[in-house]
Amino acid sequence: MDSETANGFFTYLYSVNMQGLVIKSTGSWYQVHGEDNRNYDCRIKGKFRIKGIQTTNPIAVGDQVEFEMEPNSENGVIYKLHDRKNYIIRKSINLSKQAQIIAANMDQAFLVVTLASPRTSLGFIDRFLATAEAYSIPATLIFNKLDLYNEDGLEVLSDYKAIYERLGYPCYEVSAIEGTNIPLVEDLLKDKTTLFSGHSGVGKSSLINALLPGRSIKTGEISEASDKGQHTTTFAEMHMLPFGGFLIDTPGIRELGIYDIKPEELGHYFREMRELMHDCKFNNCRHINEPGCAVLKALDEDELAISRYESYLSIYHGNETRA
């Protein structure tokens, strides 16, 4: 292509506005899948940062955007963000206290859980589920590394599942290494946009490799010193599934700070408490020490899991927990 033709080509690109889907975020650059089925590396216009968006990433994987090409460049500029139907957000537990949108516009969210190497705490699970409830995202628990469980581990797994299945959260046991129940997971993902989340080291990458043969997503090892996973996914990325649908892979989360949920609203995002609160004596019951509280009564009668109530109190009082 000679220079005159090239200049005309780029001028044409710049004059064309396109819509696209954000399929990868690397912090300052975004990969957008355009309506012409091509992928474009895009940045955002500065004005996005002064529109009152109080997050570290004004654009997230899963966002629908409009962009235009920069003059004399193959890169694009995102200038419009379409309304989101939902998103998963977390508050970073550090000095900045900034919020980060993990992903947007999903049909469902899968939390990959392990009971050891590393252990996913019940508190972490509850924080994730409360966040999903707050943004009306159906959530499922995927218990990975089934191949590592001994008899005692299987009992703990049964106890974990009993807590959440009782609340209506689907729970599935898989082994990415041995391929156990991978076809079942494929059926759950088919023709849907699904977020995969969890701690580093829970086997998300191995599970995704089992679902996407030939993609060879990098997997990591567990640190012997800390029993924590090492980050292998650096940036959020969306993958097209060969059997239909999209999977959003996210970096491992070591902590999940609750963001933009007021203490007085928190009980609405715990399913079992939401069902009981209309029976409380006071409309503004905090479910902590109020007389006539239906939640406390259920707790006393072992109708409510103590671990769930402890998670509620931890979040209510603003206690930030790590893995």
N, C-alpha and C positions, 0 to 999 in steps of 0.2 A: 504494500500500500504506500503510494507516494505521499509527500507531506501535504499537498493540496487536498487529496482525497481524505487523508486522515483528519485534517482540520475540519473538513465538511462533516465527517462522520461524528466527531466529538461535539460539534455544534448542534447536530441533529439530536444526539443523545441529551444534551443539556436542555434542549427545547421540549423534551418529552418528560412529563411527570408520570410516575409509575406507582402502583401499589405493590406491597410485598409483605412477606411474613418474616419476622426476625427469627433466624434459626441458630444464631450463635452470638454470644456477647463476650468480648474480651476486655471489657472495661471502657476503653475510649473508642473502640471500633466495634461495629456490628455487621454481621453477615446477614444479608437480606435476600430471600428467595423471591425474585420478581415475578410478575404475572406472565412474563415471557419465558418462565422456567429456567432463567439464568440466575446465578448467585452474584451479588454485588457487595463489595466492602464499602460500608457507609459510616460516616460520622454524623453527629447531630449538630444542629444549629445551636449557637450559644444561648438563644432565648429560652430553650428548654430548661436551662438551669435557673431561670429567674421567674418561672411561672408558679412558684409556690409549691413545687414538688419537693417534698422533704425526704428524699431518698438518695442514696449514693448512685443509683442507676435510674435515671428517668425513663429509659427504654429497657425492656426485658425480653428474654426469649419467649416467643409465643405472641408478642405484640403484632398487630396489624398496623402498618405505617404507610405513609406516602413519602416518596423521595424523588430527587432529581439529580442528574449527573453534573459533576463539577466540570467547568470548561477545561478542555484539553486534558482530560483525565478519565480513567476508567472507574474512578471511585464516585460514590454518590453522597448526597446530603439528605438526611431525614429531616423533613420540615413539618410533618404532621403525624400525630399519634391518634389512632382511632380509639373510641371508647372501649374499655375492657369489660368483659362479662364477669370476670373474677381474677384474682391473683393470690399468690401465697407471699406473705411478707414476714420478715423477721427483724428484730432489733439486734444489732450487733452488740455483744456484751464486751465492750471495751470503753475506753475513755470518751470516744466520740459519741456513743449512744445513737449513732445514725441507723436508719432503717435501710434494708435492702429488699427489693422485690426479687424473689427467687425465680418466679416464672408467672406467665399470664395466660388467660384464655384456655384453660384446660377443662376437660370433661371429668377427670378424676385424678386423684393423687394416691400414689403407692408409697408407703413408708416401709423401707427394707429394714428388718429388725434381726439382731442376733443376740443370743443370751450369753455369749462369751466370745472373746477374741474378735472384736471388743463386745462388751455388754451394753445393750441399749436399755437405759433405765426406764421404769414406768413413768417417771416424771417427764422425761423427754417425749415419750409417746403421747402423753396427755397434752403437752404443750402443742405438739403438732396437730393433734386431733381438734383441739380447741380453736386453733388458727384456721383449720380447714372448715370447721363449723361456722366460724365468723364470716367466712367469705363464700359459704354455700357450695363447697367443693366436696363431693363424695370421696371418702377416704377408705383405703384398704390397707391391712397390715400383711406384709409378706415376710414370713419367718424363714430366713435363709440359713444355710450351713447345716441342714438336717443331717448330713452325713457325719457330723462331728458329735452328735448328741449321744450320751450314754443313757442308761435307764433313769438316773436322777435328772439328767437334763431334759428328758422327755416329760417327766413329771412337772418340772418347772414350766416347760412349754405349754403343757395342758392347763396349768394354772393361769398363765398369761392369756391364753386364748379364751378361757372361760370368762375372764373379766370383760373382754371386749366383744365377744360374740353375744354375750348377754345384752349388750347395749346396741346390737345390730350392726357392728362393724365386721365386715367379712375378714376372715383370717385364713391364710393359706401357708402350708409348709412346703418349702422347696429346697433343692440342692442344685446350685448352679454347676458345681463340679461334676456331679453324677447325672445331671439332667432330670432329676426327680420333679415331676409336675410342671415341667417347662411348657408342654402343650396346653396345660390348663391355664397358665399365665398368658399364653398367646391368645387364647379365646377371650380372656378378660380385656386384652388390649385392642383387639380387632376393631378397626374403624373408629377408634377414639384417640383423643389427645391426652396422654397420661404423663404426669410428673412422677419421676423416680427420685426419692430423697432418702436420707439416712446418714448415720455417722460414717466417717471415713473408715474403711476396713470391713464393712458389713457385706461386701461382695457385690455391690451394685454393678461394677464394671464387668465382673465375671458373669453376672446374670444377664446383662445386656449383650455380651458376646454370645451367650447361648441363644438369645433371641435374634441376634443379627449375625449369623455365621458369615465369616469372611471380612467382618468390619475390623476385628482385632483392636478393640479399645484397650488401652494400657491398664494393667492391673497392678496392684501394689501388695506389699507385705505388711504384717503387723509388727509393730515395734515391741521387742521383748521387754524393754524397760518399762514402758507405759501401758502395754496391752491396748494401744490405740492404733487405729489405721493411719497410714500415711496418705496424704492427698494424691490421687492419681488423675482425677478430673479437675482441671484448673479453671475452666470456664463452663458456664451452662451452654448446652448444645442440644438442638432438636434433631432427631433421627427419623427418617421415614421408614416405617416397618414394611417388610415385603408382603405381609398378609393384610395390610391395610391399617391406616392410622399413623400416629406420630408418638414418639417417646421423647420426653425431655429429660436428659441426663444433667444432674447438677453436682457441683462440688460437694464433698462430704461436709456435713454440718456438725461441729463439735458442741455448739450451744444454740439454743433457740429462744431468744428473748421475745416475749409477747409484745406486740406493737399495736397501738390504736384500739385497745379494748379497755373500756372503763371498768373499774372494779365492780360497780353496781350492775354492769351488764354481763359480767363473767359467767354467772350461773346459767345464762341462756345458752352457753356454748358447751355445757356439760349435759349430755342428753338426759341422764337420769335425774339431774337436778331440775332441768326444765320441765319434766313431767310432774315434779312434786311441788314446785314453788307456788302454784295456785292454791295449794292447801295450807300455806303458811299463814299464821295469824296476821302478820303485817305485810302490806304490799311492798314495802321497801326492805324486807328482810335480807340481811347479809349472809344468813346461814352460818353464823359463827357462834353467837351466844344468846340469840333472841329467844324469848319464851314463845311456845307454840310454833316452833320451826319444824316443818314437815321433813326437811332434809336431815336435821339432827335426829329426829325420831326414827327415820329410816336407818340412819347410821347406827343408832343404839340397838336396833332390831336386826342388825346384820343384813339389811336389804340393800346396802350401798357399800361398795368396796372402799375400805379404809385408804388404800393407795390413791384412789381417785380423789377422795376428799382431801388428802394431804397435798395432792397436786393443786387442787383448787385453792387451798389456803396459801400455798407457796406463791402462786401467781397473784392472788388477791393482795398479798402483802408486799408484792414487788420483789420477791427474792429471785434472783437470776441464778439458774443452775447450769453447770456444765454437764458433760457426759458422766 
